Amino acid sequence: MSIIKIYHNPKCSKSREALELLKSKNLKIEEILYLKKGLEENEIKNLLQILKAKPREIMRKKEEEYIAQNLDNPNLSEEFLIKTLIKTPKLLERPIVVNGDKAKIGRPVENILEII
């Protein structure tokens, strides 16, 4: 059985809900507390590849930091947005659940059922 990774923020109700759903399925789970440990460039690029997403698609657009940094500017490069996620991990959408070469953003939480 592979280990299911969850990019988890314990303060987020959706993230807690996703973790409980995973636990209810008796899966091996690795909690990635990205707000404490931070994010690395290769980690973000891997998430983007697995999710088949662009950096802005995994960012929390309503966060104060997103608005303050004008991150909706279409002229910003993907590389810049990735660097911003490294500097400000709070901007990462949550929860993100990874199972091998599959991943889903758990909004709604039921999305993660597609990959477990």
Secondary structure, 3 states (H helix, E strand, C coil): CCCEEEECCCCCHHHHHHHHHHHHCCCCEEEECHHHHCCCHHHHHHHHHHHCCCHHHHECCCCHHHHHCCCCCCCCCHHHHHHHHHHCHHHECCCEEEECCEEEECCCHHHHHHHC
